[in-house]
Amino acid sequence: MKTIGLIGGMSWESTAIYYARLNQQMQRRRGGFSSAEILLRSVDFARIVALQQRGAWDEAAEDMIAQARALERGGADMVLICTNTMHRVADAVAQAISVPLLHIVDVVAAALKARGLRRPLLLATRYTMEQDFWLGRMRDRHGLSPLVPASADDRGLVHTVIFDELCHGLVRDASRAAFCAVIESGKLAGADGVILGCTEIGMLIGPNDTELPIFDSTFLHADAALDLALAEPPD
C-alpha cells in the first residue's frame, strides 16, 4: 500500500473528515484492523486565510510547496491538498514535487462524467466560485459546463456560511435551508447535479437535501487517493 500525504488544516474540520473517510473505506475494503498509511501536514489556517484575503497567492503557493515537499521527504507516495480553494496553486505545487498531486477537480469531473452529467452547480468559497482555476479546469480539461449561483448575494451567503460556521464546526438548520434554496435556484437554471466544492459543505448538505445528485468533493478526493494507494503496480 502506498502512503497518502495530506496537506490539511484548511480547515481542520474537513481534514478530520478526510482522515476518517480514508480509514473507514480502508477497513471496508480490507477488513479486520486495516487502516490507511497516511502522512499529514496540518497548517495554521489563520495564516492561509490571511494570504487568501490579501490575494497573496504566490506566497500561498510557496507555503503549499513547502508542505508538499515535507510530505515527499517523509515518504508520501502522493500528495492531496485537502481544500478546494487552495487548488488555486495546485499546478505550482505539482511542478515542485516528484510524486503525483491528486487534483480534486479531476476527481470530481471523473465522477460527474461517469454519471453522464455536464452542468453541475458548484457550491464553494467565493474564491473557487468566482475565480477561474476550478471552473476553467472543469471546462478546458474535462469538457464540462459547471454553473455557480447566479446571484452575488447567494454566492456571498455560501462563502459566509463556510467561513463563519462550518470552519468552526457550526452546523445550523437555517443555513441548510438557505443552501437548499440556492440549490433549487440552480436546478431551475438547468443544473443537473450539485458539487460540494468546499471540503466542509458535506457537514451541512447531503443526498437527502435535494433531488439532484450530490458530489461531495471531500469523499471523492479521499476515495480516489485510496484507489491510487491500493492500485497494483503494472506487470
Secondary structure, 3 states (H helix, E strand, C coil): CCCEEEEECCCHHHHHHHHHHHHHHHHHHHCCCCCCCEEEEECCHHHHHHHHHHCCHHHHHHHHHHHHHHHHHHCCCEEEECCCHHHHHHHHHHHHCCCCECCHHHHHHHHHHHCCCCCEEEECCHHHHHCHHHHHHHHHHHCCCCECCCCHHHHHHHHHHHHHCHHHCCCCHHHHHHHHHHHHHHHHCCCCEEEECCCCHHHCCCHHHCCCCEEEHHHHHHHHHHHHHHCCCCC
